[in-house]
Amino acid sequence: MYLPFKDNLDLREKYINYYGDIRLGKVLEDLDRLAGAVAYKHASDANGDLAPMVFVTASVDRIDLKARLCPDRNYRLTGMVTYVGFSSMEISIRMHAVPEANDPEPEPNLMARFTMVGRDKYTGKSSQVNPLLLEDESQRRLVRLSEQIKEYKRATAESTLQKRPPSAEERRVIHQLWLDTRQFQTSAYGSHASLPKNAVWLDETMMESVTVCFPSERNVHNKIFGGYLMRLAHELSFANGSVFTMSRPSYVSLDDFSFKKPVNIGSILKLTSQVVYSEPENSTFQIAVSADVIDNLENSMERTNTFFFNFSCPGGHVPCVVPRSYEDMMKYLEGRRRAQTGKLISKLQNAMPK
């Protein structure tokens, strides 16, 4: 995929934001499109014919922004299959600036990992995809690293806070947070006074939006395009982060998440963002954005997925986010875990052969 921002001013106008930078949300849409294209190409035969199957985005493992995207450069996005299961495949995507004359091949500005799942076109059941043919040691190493990431994700899922209580270390973190907030308690039981300027209550960092999903944003399956949902979530998280830091935060990464349920055309989509974790000493913070479909006839909501965006605020002020209830404590620990897991996956991605 080619994004010629330098050469195509009409394209640049669609991607540029108020600050003169590239809109990351638009790029997230392109990443999802490219992952789908790579999946269909891998599932084709030597003649380019495709078996009766369709692919859906099952999850996003990680999207790291390594360097700023400049509107006066052209970019190339390349994707390749790095792991294949029975009906699933993991796709690694890199985004590079196109080298100028006599310039060396630059390092990637962005790296991403998607998991696509194949389904039978008529029955909707799992359908086997083509295996990988490994021709050299670098390709075998690539698969081993993908297997390592997959195993780490599996182990992390088994120890989720919904299944197991916090670890001993995490219990110490919770207790220390409770001790740190005791000085802000008032005489009334369970109530707190205002925090200092360098701290914010976690339950006061919420920001919401509601969107009606139109047919123009549908995918080939007549559902709302997953990349569009990522863009909406990213833009809401950026707005929330701007209010939280009272400045302009910089996108760092999107952590692992799964598309649990499809969003139908015409759905009323409610996005709820909240700062769940911060590291003031590193000028970084994490925002969770949950996506819920509102059923206006039944007066109910159904969760489709939750995104986790990481931001930095270099040279700015990142408050310490403080949980007030046990539920907020769990959100804080979940954000802390994801921050640690994301750093490991990012490290493994950087170790992958080019």
C-alpha contacts under 8 A as a table, 3 or more apart, distances in Angstrom:
res1	aa1	res2	aa2	distance
1	M	34	L	7.10
1	M	76	R	5.85
1	M	77	L	4.97
1	M	78	T	6.54
2	Y	74	N	7.65
2	Y	75	Y	5.97
2	Y	76	R	4.65
2	Y	77	L	6.24
3	L	11	L	7.96
3	L	74	N	5.87
3	L	75	Y	5.06
3	L	76	R	6.21
3	L	77	L	7.92
4	P	7	D	5.37
4	P	8	N	5.69
4	P	11	L	7.49
4	P	12	R	7.85
4	P	73	R	7.06
4	P	74	N	4.21
4	P	75	Y	6.06
5	F	8	N	5.40
5	F	9	L	6.49
5	F	11	L	6.21
5	F	12	R	4.80
5	F	71	P	5.61
5	F	72	D	6.12
5	F	73	R	5.85
5	F	74	N	5.19
5	F	75	Y	7.46
6	K	9	L	6.87
6	K	12	R	7.39
6	K	71	P	6.47
6	K	72	D	4.51
6	K	73	R	4.85
6	K	74	N	5.41
7	D	74	N	7.20
8	N	11	L	5.42
8	N	12	R	6.33
9	L	12	R	4.89
9	L	13	E	6.13
10	D	13	E	5.19
10	D	14	K	6.70
11	L	14	K	5.30
11	L	15	Y	6.60
12	R	15	Y	5.19
12	R	16	I	5.89
12	R	71	P	6.63
13	E	16	I	5.47
15	Y	22	I	5.51
15	Y	23	R	5.38
15	Y	26	K	6.48
16	I	19	Y	7.98
16	I	20	G	5.88
16	I	21	D	5.53
16	I	22	I	4.66
16	I	23	R	5.65
16	I	71	P	7.08
17	N	20	G	5.42
17	N	21	D	5.55
17	N	22	I	6.07
17	N	23	R	5.67
18	Y	21	D	7.44
20	G	71	P	7.42
21	D	69	L	7.04
21	D	70	C	6.36
21	D	71	P	6.25
22	I	69	L	6.07
22	I	70	C	6.61
22	I	71	P	6.07
23	R	26	K	5.63
23	R	27	V	6.86
24	L	27	V	5.03
24	L	28	L	6.24
24	L	231	R	7.71
24	L	234	H	7.84
25	G	28	L	5.08
25	G	29	E	6.64
25	G	230	M	6.86
25	G	231	R	4.04
25	G	232	L	7.22
25	G	234	H	5.95
25	G	235	E	6.61
26	K	29	E	5.25
26	K	30	D	6.63
26	K	231	R	6.31
27	V	30	D	4.99
27	V	31	L	6.26
28	L	31	L	5.10
28	L	32	D	6.49
28	L	227	G	5.94
28	L	230	M	6.57
28	L	231	R	6.32
29	E	32	D	5.35
29	E	33	R	6.39
29	E	226	G	7.69
29	E	227	G	3.98
29	E	228	Y	5.86
29	E	230	M	7.16
29	E	231	R	6.63
30	D	33	R	5.02
30	D	34	L	6.11
30	D	227	G	7.28
31	L	34	L	5.15
31	L	35	A	6.15
31	L	93	I	7.48
31	L	112	A	7.86
31	L	227	G	7.59
32	D	35	A	5.13
32	D	36	G	6.35
32	D	57	T	7.69
32	D	114	F	7.87
32	D	226	G	7.21
32	D	227	G	5.43
33	R	36	G	5.25
33	R	37	A	6.32
33	R	227	G	7.44
34	L	37	A	4.97
34	L	38	V	6.16
34	L	79	G	7.03
35	A	38	V	5.22
35	A	39	A	6.23
35	A	79	G	6.84
35	A	91	I	6.38
35	A	93	I	7.58
35	A	114	F	6.67
35	A	116	M	7.67
36	G	39	A	5.08
36	G	40	Y	6.31
36	G	55	F	6.91
36	G	56	V	7.46
36	G	57	T	7.47
36	G	116	M	7.37
37	A	40	Y	5.27
37	A	41	K	6.18
38	V	41	K	5.08
38	V	42	H	6.13
38	V	79	G	6.47
38	V	80	M	6.69
38	V	81	V	7.41
38	V	91	I	7.59
39	A	42	H	5.20
39	A	43	A	6.28
39	A	55	F	7.11
39	A	81	V	7.66
39	A	89	M	7.50
39	A	91	I	7.73
39	A	116	M	6.93
40	Y	43	A	5.09
40	Y	44	S	6.35
40	Y	50	L	7.39
40	Y	54	V	7.94
40	Y	55	F	7.28
41	K	44	S	5.27
41	K	48	G	7.48
42	H	81	V	7.66
42	H	130	N	6.92
43	A	50	L	6.34
43	A	51	A	7.24
43	A	129	V	5.95
43	A	130	N	5.76
44	S	47	N	7.56
44	S	48	G	5.14
44	S	49	D	5.23
44	S	50	L	4.41
44	S	51	A	6.80
45	D	48	G	5.19
45	D	49	D	5.46
45	D	50	L	6.46
46	A	49	D	7.43
50	L	53	M	7.55
52	P	120	D	6.27
52	P	121	K	5.28
52	P	122	Y	7.65
53	M	118	G	6.41
53	M	119	R	5.42
53	M	120	D	4.43
53	M	121	K	4.36
53	M	122	Y	7.86
53	M	127	S	7.02
54	V	118	G	5.66
54	V	119	R	5.31
54	V	120	D	6.41
54	V	121	K	5.62
55	F	116	M	6.25
55	F	117	V	5.44
55	F	118	G	4.54
55	F	119	R	6.18
56	V	116	M	5.64
56	V	117	V	5.52
56	V	118	G	6.75
56	V	119	R	7.95
57	T	60	V	7.77
57	T	114	F	7.22
57	T	115	T	6.17
57	T	116	M	4.65
57	T	117	V	6.48
57	T	226	G	7.40
57	T	259	F	7.12
58	A	114	F	7.82
58	A	115	T	5.56
58	A	116	M	5.35
58	A	117	V	6.04
58	A	258	S	5.84
58	A	259	F	5.57
58	A	260	K	7.75
59	S	114	F	6.05
59	S	115	T	5.22
59	S	116	M	7.19
59	S	256	D	7.23
59	S	257	F	5.64
59	S	258	S	4.05
59	S	259	F	5.77
60	V	63	I	7.66
60	V	112	A	7.97
60	V	113	R	6.06
60	V	114	F	4.58
60	V	115	T	6.19
60	V	255	D	7.57
60	V	256	D	5.45
60	V	257	F	5.59
60	V	258	S	6.43
61	D	112	A	7.50
61	D	113	R	5.26
61	D	114	F	5.88
61	D	115	T	7.32
61	D	255	D	6.44
61	D	256	D	4.20
61	D	257	F	6.61
62	R	111	M	7.96
62	R	112	A	5.55
62	R	113	R	5.49
62	R	114	F	7.64
62	R	253	S	7.08
62	R	254	L	5.69
62	R	255	D	4.97
62	R	256	D	5.37
62	R	342	G	7.23
62	R	345	I	7.38
62	R	346	S	7.44
63	I	110	L	7.24
63	I	111	M	5.73
63	I	112	A	4.19
63	I	113	R	6.55
63	I	253	S	5.31
63	I	254	L	5.03
63	I	255	D	6.81
64	D	110	L	5.63
64	D	111	M	5.25
64	D	112	A	6.30
64	D	252	V	6.16
64	D	253	S	4.45
64	D	254	L	6.73
64	D	346	S	7.14
65	L	68	R	7.37
65	L	109	N	6.08
65	L	110	L	4.50
65	L	111	M	6.66
65	L	251	Y	7.15
65	L	252	V	5.49
65	L	253	S	6.00
66	K	108	P	6.96
66	K	109	N	4.86
66	K	110	L	5.35
66	K	111	M	7.50
66	K	252	V	7.67
67	A	108	P	7.77
67	A	109	N	4.69
67	A	110	L	7.01
68	R	109	N	6.79
69	L	73	R	7.99
69	L	109	N	6.96
70	C	73	R	5.73
71	P	74	N	7.89
73	R	97	A	6.53
73	R	98	V	7.28
74	N	97	A	5.80
74	N	98	V	5.48
75	Y	95	M	6.69
75	Y	96	H	5.54
75	Y	97	A	4.34
75	Y	98	V	5.27
76	R	95	M	5.71
76	R	96	H	5.37
76	R	97	A	6.26
76	R	98	V	6.25
77	L	93	I	6.87
77	L	94	R	5.72
77	L	95	M	4.41
77	L	96	H	6.48
78	T	93	I	5.60
78	T	94	R	5.50
78	T	95	M	6.54
79	G	91	I	6.51
79	G	92	S	5.55
79	G	93	I	4.24
79	G	94	R	6.53
80	M	91	I	5.52
80	M	92	S	5.50
80	M	93	I	6.62
81	V	84	V	7.48
81	V	89	M	6.71
81	V	90	E	5.82
81	V	91	I	4.47
81	V	92	S	6.34
82	T	89	M	7.53
82	T	90	E	5.70
82	T	91	I	5.76
82	T	92	S	6.43
82	T	142	L	6.34
82	T	143	V	5.62
82	T	146	S	6.62
83	Y	89	M	5.54
83	Y	90	E	5.07
83	Y	91	I	7.33
83	Y	132	L	7.34
83	Y	143	V	5.66
83	Y	146	S	6.31
83	Y	147	E	7.44
84	V	87	S	7.66
84	V	88	S	5.92
84	V	89	M	4.32
84	V	90	E	6.45
84	V	129	V	7.68
84	V	130	N	7.86
84	V	131	P	6.15
84	V	132	L	6.52
85	G	88	S	5.07
85	G	89	M	6.03
85	G	129	V	7.78
85	G	131	P	7.76
86	F	127	S	7.57
86	F	128	Q	5.15
86	F	129	V	6.31
87	S	117	V	5.74
87	S	118	G	5.24
87	S	119	R	7.49
87	S	126	S	5.88
87	S	127	S	5.34
87	S	128	Q	4.56
87	S	129	V	5.36
88	S	115	T	6.80
88	S	116	M	5.58
88	S	117	V	4.30
88	S	118	G	6.09
88	S	128	Q	7.97
88	S	129	V	7.10
89	M	115	T	5.68
89	M	116	M	5.42
89	M	117	V	6.55
89	M	129	V	8.00
90	E	113	R	6.82
90	E	114	F	5.65
90	E	115	T	4.45
90	E	116	M	6.39
90	E	146	S	7.95
91	I	113	R	5.60
91	I	114	F	5.15
91	I	115	T	6.25
91	I	116	M	7.59
92	S	111	M	7.44
92	S	112	A	5.80
92	S	113	R	4.63
92	S	114	F	6.62
93	I	111	M	5.74
93	I	112	A	5.04
93	I	113	R	6.25
94	R	108	P	6.07
94	R	109	N	7.58
94	R	110	L	5.72
94	R	111	M	4.64
94	R	112	A	6.48
95	M	108	P	5.47
95	M	109	N	5.64
95	M	110	L	5.03
95	M	111	M	6.51
96	H	106	P	6.69
96	H	107	E	6.71
96	H	108	P	4.63
96	H	109	N	5.57
96	H	110	L	7.25
97	A	106	P	6.70
97	A	108	P	7.40
97	A	109	N	7.21
98	V	105	E	7.92
98	V	106	P	7.89
99	P	102	N	7.70
99	P	103	D	5.49
99	P	104	P	6.61
99	P	105	E	6.03
99	P	106	P	6.77
100	E	103	D	5.37
108	P	111	M	6.87
111	M	349	Q	7.76
117	V	126	S	7.83
118	G	126	S	6.10
118	G	127	S	5.51
118	G	128	Q	7.10
118	G	129	V	6.87
119	R	123	T	7.91
119	R	124	G	5.25
119	R	125	K	5.33
119	R	126	S	4.66
119	R	127	S	5.01
120	D	123	T	5.50
120	D	124	G	4.86
120	D	125	K	5.36
120	D	126	S	6.16
120	D	127	S	5.32
121	K	124	G	5.91
134	L	137	E	8.00
134	L	139	Q	5.80
134	L	140	R	6.11
135	E	139	Q	6.76
135	E	140	R	7.88
136	D	139	Q	5.57
136	D	140	R	6.54
137	E	140	R	5.00
137	E	141	R	6.07
138	S	141	R	5.04
138	S	142	L	6.19
138	S	353	P	6.34
139	Q	142	L	4.95
139	Q	143	V	6.42
139	Q	353	P	7.88
140	R	143	V	5.17
140	R	144	R	6.28
141	R	144	R	5.01
141	R	145	L	6.25
141	R	352	M	7.70
141	R	353	P	7.76
142	L	145	L	5.30
142	L	146	S	6.32
142	L	352	M	5.85
142	L	353	P	6.50
143	V	146	S	4.98
143	V	147	E	6.14
144	R	147	E	5.02
144	R	148	Q	6.18
145	L	148	Q	4.95
145	L	149	I	6.33
145	L	348	L	6.82
145	L	352	M	7.06
146	S	149	I	5.16
146	S	150	K	6.15
147	E	150	K	4.94
147	E	151	E	6.08
148	Q	151	E	5.19
148	Q	152	Y	6.21
149	I	152	Y	5.13
149	I	153	K	6.19
149	I	345	I	6.49
149	I	348	L	7.51
150	K	153	K	5.17
150	K	154	R	6.24
151	E	154	R	5.01
151	E	155	A	6.25
152	Y	155	A	5.16
152	Y	156	T	6.15
153	K	156	T	5.03
153	K	157	A	6.13
154	R	157	A	5.15
154	R	158	E	6.41
155	A	158	E	5.20
155	A	159	S	6.66
156	T	159	S	5.34
156	T	160	T	6.39
157	A	160	T	5.30
158	E	163	K	7.26
159	S	163	K	6.36
159	S	164	R	5.81
160	T	163	K	5.47
160	T	164	R	6.13
161	L	164	R	5.10
161	L	165	P	5.74
161	L	166	P	6.56
161	L	330	M	7.36
161	L	334	E	7.46
162	Q	165	P	7.76
166	P	169	E	7.90
166	P	170	E	5.55
166	P	171	R	6.05
167	S	170	E	5.07
167	S	171	R	6.14
168	A	171	R	5.09
168	A	172	R	6.40
169	E	172	R	5.15
169	E	173	V	6.43
170	E	173	V	4.89
170	E	174	I	6.23
170	E	333	L	7.18
171	R	174	I	5.03
171	R	175	H	6.13
172	R	175	H	5.05
172	R	176	Q	6.11
173	V	176	Q	5.18
173	V	177	L	6.23
174	I	177	L	5.13
174	I	178	W	6.27
174	I	329	M	6.80
175	H	178	W	5.04
175	H	179	L	6.24
176	Q	179	L	4.99
176	Q	180	D	6.08
177	L	180	D	5.00
177	L	181	T	6.36
177	L	322	V	7.37
177	L	323	P	7.79
178	W	181	T	5.31
178	W	182	R	6.34
179	L	182	R	5.31
179	L	183	Q	7.78
180	D	183	Q	6.72
181	T	184	F	5.44
181	T	185	Q	6.99
182	R	185	Q	5.32
184	F	192	H	5.53
184	F	193	A	5.32
184	F	194	S	6.94
184	F	195	L	6.65
185	Q	188	A	7.85
185	Q	190	G	7.35
185	Q	191	S	5.90
185	Q	192	H	4.14
185	Q	193	A	5.77
186	T	189	Y	7.48
186	T	191	S	5.91
186	T	192	H	5.33
186	T	193	A	5.90
187	S	191	S	7.72
188	A	191	S	5.70
195	L	198	N	7.88
195	L	199	A	5.94
195	L	200	V	6.51
195	L	201	W	7.59
196	P	199	A	5.68
196	P	200	V	7.92
197	K	200	V	7.60
197	K	319	P	7.64
198	N	318	V	7.66
198	N	319	P	4.76
198	N	320	C	6.16
199	A	319	P	4.85
199	A	320	C	4.45
199	A	321	V	5.79
199	A	322	V	6.80
200	V	204	E	7.14
200	V	205	T	7.60
200	V	319	P	6.40
200	V	320	C	6.21
200	V	321	V	5.00
200	V	322	V	5.97
201	W	204	E	5.41
201	W	205	T	7.11
201	W	321	V	5.80
201	W	322	V	4.81
201	W	323	P	5.98
201	W	324	R	6.66
202	L	205	T	5.62
202	L	274	Q	7.60
202	L	275	V	6.55
202	L	276	V	6.46
202	L	321	V	5.43
202	L	322	V	5.29
202	L	323	P	5.02
202	L	324	R	6.98
202	L	328	D	6.81
203	D	206	M	6.65
203	D	274	Q	7.82
203	D	323	P	7.13
203	D	324	R	7.33
203	D	328	D	7.20
205	T	240	N	7.64
205	T	244	F	6.96
205	T	274	Q	5.36
205	T	275	V	5.70
206	M	240	N	7.57
206	M	272	T	6.98
206	M	273	S	5.58
206	M	274	Q	4.48
206	M	275	V	7.13
207	M	236	L	7.72
207	M	240	N	6.15
207	M	272	T	5.96
207	M	273	S	5.22
207	M	274	Q	6.50
208	E	236	L	7.63
208	E	270	K	7.20
208	E	271	L	5.55
208	E	272	T	4.46
208	E	273	S	6.08
209	S	236	L	7.48
209	S	270	K	5.88
209	S	271	L	5.27
209	S	272	T	6.70
210	V	268	I	6.94
210	V	269	L	5.61
210	V	270	K	4.48
210	V	271	L	6.26
211	T	268	I	5.86
211	T	269	L	5.12
211	T	270	K	6.48
212	V	266	G	6.26
212	V	267	S	5.95
212	V	268	I	4.69
212	V	269	L	6.13
213	C	217	E	7.17
213	C	224	I	7.10
213	C	264	N	7.69
213	C	265	I	5.57
213	C	266	G	4.98
213	C	267	S	5.40
213	C	268	I	6.42
213	C	269	L	7.01
214	F	217	E	5.99
214	F	218	R	7.52
214	F	265	I	5.84
214	F	266	G	5.72
215	P	218	R	5.31
215	P	224	I	7.70
215	P	265	I	5.82
215	P	266	G	7.44
217	E	224	I	5.67
217	E	225	F	5.91
217	E	228	Y	6.89
218	R	221	H	7.59
218	R	222	N	5.37
218	R	223	K	5.15
218	R	224	I	4.31
218	R	225	F	5.17
218	R	265	I	6.99
219	N	222	N	5.36
219	N	223	K	5.63
219	N	224	I	5.96
219	N	225	F	4.89
220	V	223	K	7.49
222	N	264	N	7.61
222	N	265	I	7.28
223	K	262	P	6.51
223	K	263	V	5.90
223	K	264	N	5.02
223	K	265	I	5.93
224	I	228	Y	7.43
224	I	229	L	7.77
224	I	262	P	7.22
224	I	263	V	5.43
224	I	264	N	5.93
224	I	265	I	6.01
225	F	228	Y	5.39
225	F	229	L	6.81
226	G	229	L	5.11
226	G	230	M	6.38
226	G	259	F	7.93
227	G	230	M	5.00
227	G	231	R	6.25
228	Y	231	R	5.04
228	Y	232	L	6.32
229	L	232	L	5.18
229	L	233	A	6.16
230	M	233	A	5.12
230	M	234	H	6.00
230	M	307	F	7.77
231	R	234	H	5.09
231	R	235	E	6.17
232	L	235	E	5.32
232	L	236	L	6.28
233	A	236	L	5.22
233	A	237	S	6.11
233	A	271	L	6.98
233	A	289	V	6.17
233	A	307	F	7.15
234	H	237	S	5.08
234	H	238	F	6.12
234	H	309	F	7.28
235	E	238	F	5.11
235	E	239	A	6.31
236	L	239	A	5.13
236	L	240	N	6.21
236	L	271	L	7.93
236	L	273	S	6.99
237	S	240	N	5.02
237	S	241	G	5.95
237	S	273	S	6.18
237	S	274	Q	7.96
237	S	287	I	6.26
237	S	288	A	7.72
237	S	289	V	6.92
237	S	309	F	7.14
238	F	241	G	4.99
238	F	242	S	6.07
238	F	249	P	7.13
238	F	251	Y	7.92
239	A	242	S	5.12
239	A	243	V	6.50
240	N	243	V	5.24
240	N	244	F	6.09
240	N	273	S	7.14
240	N	274	Q	7.55
240	N	275	V	7.94
241	G	244	F	4.87
241	G	245	T	6.09
241	G	246	M	7.98
241	G	248	R	7.73
241	G	249	P	6.38
241	G	275	V	7.68
241	G	287	I	7.56
241	G	311	F	7.76
242	S	245	T	5.48
242	S	246	M	5.43
242	S	247	S	5.24
242	S	248	R	5.29
242	S	249	P	6.06
243	V	246	M	4.92
243	V	247	S	7.13
244	F	275	V	7.98
244	F	318	V	7.71
244	F	319	P	7.65
245	T	248	R	7.52
245	T	249	P	7.41
245	T	313	C	7.69
245	T	316	G	7.39
245	T	317	H	5.91
245	T	318	V	5.45
245	T	319	P	6.88
246	M	317	H	7.84
247	S	313	C	7.82
247	S	316	G	6.90
247	S	317	H	7.94
248	R	313	C	7.17
249	P	311	F	6.14
249	P	312	S	5.73
249	P	313	C	4.82
249	P	314	P	7.91
250	S	311	F	5.42
250	S	312	S	5.23
250	S	313	C	6.09
251	Y	309	F	7.66
251	Y	310	N	6.40
251	Y	311	F	4.63
251	Y	312	S	6.55
252	V	309	F	7.67
252	V	310	N	5.37
252	V	311	F	4.99
252	V	312	S	6.46
253	S	309	F	5.96
253	S	310	N	5.15
253	S	311	F	7.10
254	L	307	F	7.39
254	L	308	F	5.80
254	L	309	F	4.63
254	L	310	N	6.22
255	D	307	F	7.29
255	D	308	F	5.38
255	D	309	F	6.36
255	D	310	N	7.62
255	D	338	R	7.02
255	D	342	G	6.12
256	D	307	F	7.88
256	D	308	F	7.47
256	D	342	G	7.69
257	F	305	N	7.33
257	F	306	T	6.65
257	F	307	F	6.12
257	F	308	F	7.50
258	S	305	N	6.41
258	S	306	T	7.76
259	F	262	P	7.14
259	F	304	T	6.57
259	F	305	N	5.54
260	K	304	T	5.37
260	K	305	N	5.70
261	K	303	R	7.82
261	K	304	T	4.85
261	K	305	N	7.28
262	P	304	T	6.87
263	V	267	S	6.78
263	V	293	V	7.32
263	V	304	T	7.35
264	N	267	S	5.63
267	S	293	V	6.36
267	S	294	I	7.14
267	S	295	D	7.96
268	I	293	V	5.74
268	I	294	I	5.40
268	I	295	D	7.48
269	L	291	A	6.78
269	L	292	D	5.78
269	L	293	V	4.73
269	L	294	I	6.22
270	K	291	A	5.86
270	K	292	D	5.15
270	K	293	V	6.21
270	K	294	I	6.91
271	L	289	V	6.39
271	L	290	S	5.65
271	L	291	A	4.74
271	L	292	D	6.44
272	T	289	V	5.36
272	T	290	S	5.26
272	T	291	A	6.72
273	S	287	I	6.49
273	S	288	A	5.51
273	S	289	V	4.17
273	S	290	S	6.48
274	Q	287	I	5.42
274	Q	288	A	5.45
274	Q	289	V	6.58
275	V	278	S	7.70
275	V	285	F	7.27
275	V	286	Q	5.83
275	V	287	I	4.31
275	V	288	A	6.40
275	V	321	V	7.35
276	V	285	F	7.89
276	V	286	Q	5.98
276	V	287	I	5.78
276	V	288	A	6.53
276	V	321	V	7.14
276	V	328	D	7.89
276	V	331	K	5.85
276	V	332	Y	5.12
276	V	335	G	5.81
277	Y	285	F	5.63
277	Y	286	Q	5.19
277	Y	287	I	7.25
277	Y	321	V	6.23
277	Y	331	K	7.96
277	Y	332	Y	5.36
277	Y	333	L	7.88
277	Y	335	G	5.29
277	Y	336	R	6.29
278	S	283	S	7.85
278	S	284	T	5.86
278	S	285	F	3.91
278	S	286	Q	6.14
278	S	318	V	7.39
278	S	319	P	7.37
278	S	320	C	5.94
278	S	321	V	5.95
279	E	282	N	5.45
279	E	283	S	6.01
279	E	284	T	5.27
279	E	285	F	5.94
279	E	318	V	7.58
279	E	320	C	6.91
280	P	283	S	4.72
280	P	284	T	6.32
280	P	285	F	7.73
280	P	317	H	7.59
280	P	318	V	5.15
280	P	319	P	6.09
280	P	320	C	5.96
281	E	284	T	7.93
283	S	312	S	5.57
283	S	313	C	5.36
283	S	314	P	6.17
283	S	315	G	7.98
283	S	316	G	7.36
283	S	317	H	7.02
283	S	318	V	5.51
284	T	310	N	7.17
284	T	311	F	5.61
284	T	312	S	4.22
284	T	313	C	6.29
284	T	318	V	6.87
285	F	310	N	5.86
285	F	311	F	5.52
285	F	312	S	6.43
285	F	318	V	7.40
286	Q	308	F	6.74
286	Q	309	F	5.62
286	Q	310	N	4.46
286	Q	311	F	6.27
286	Q	335	G	6.68
286	Q	339	A	7.86
287	I	308	F	5.73
287	I	309	F	5.25
287	I	310	N	6.45
288	A	306	T	6.68
288	A	307	F	5.61
288	A	308	F	4.51
288	A	309	F	6.43
289	V	306	T	5.48
289	V	307	F	4.99
289	V	308	F	6.34
289	V	309	F	7.95
290	S	303	R	7.30
290	S	304	T	7.87
290	S	305	N	6.08
290	S	306	T	4.17
290	S	307	F	6.28
291	A	303	R	5.92
291	A	304	T	5.69
291	A	305	N	5.58
291	A	306	T	6.02
292	D	301	M	5.95
292	D	302	E	5.26
292	D	303	R	4.34
292	D	304	T	5.74
292	D	305	N	7.58
293	V	301	M	5.45
293	V	302	E	5.25
293	V	303	R	6.49
293	V	304	T	7.11
294	I	299	N	7.32
294	I	300	S	5.98
294	I	301	M	4.49
294	I	302	E	6.71
295	D	298	E	5.55
295	D	299	N	5.60
295	D	300	S	5.20
295	D	301	M	5.86
295	D	302	E	7.95
296	N	299	N	4.94
296	N	300	S	6.91
297	L	300	S	7.99
313	C	316	G	5.17
313	C	317	H	6.88
313	C	318	V	6.79
323	P	326	Y	7.74
323	P	328	D	4.95
323	P	329	M	5.32
323	P	332	Y	6.87
324	R	328	D	6.24
324	R	329	M	7.18
325	S	328	D	5.15
325	S	329	M	6.25
326	Y	329	M	4.85
326	Y	330	M	6.43
327	E	330	M	5.20
327	E	331	K	6.45
328	D	331	K	4.94
328	D	332	Y	6.12
329	M	332	Y	5.02
329	M	333	L	6.24
330	M	333	L	5.05
330	M	334	E	6.04
331	K	334	E	5.07
331	K	335	G	6.21
332	Y	335	G	5.15
332	Y	336	R	6.18
333	L	336	R	4.87
333	L	337	R	6.07
334	E	337	R	5.13
334	E	338	R	6.17
335	G	338	R	5.11
335	G	339	A	6.13
336	R	339	A	5.16
336	R	340	Q	6.42
337	R	340	Q	5.19
337	R	341	T	6.10
338	R	341	T	4.97
338	R	342	G	5.75
339	A	342	G	5.20
339	A	343	K	6.35
340	Q	343	K	5.35
340	Q	344	L	6.66
341	T	344	L	5.24
341	T	345	I	6.35
342	G	345	I	5.15
342	G	346	S	5.99
343	K	346	S	5.08
343	K	347	K	6.14
344	L	347	K	5.04
344	L	348	L	6.31
345	I	348	L	5.08
345	I	349	Q	6.10
346	S	349	Q	5.02
346	S	350	N	6.26
347	K	350	N	5.20
347	K	351	A	6.51
348	L	351	A	5.06
348	L	352	M	6.66
349	Q	352	M	5.36
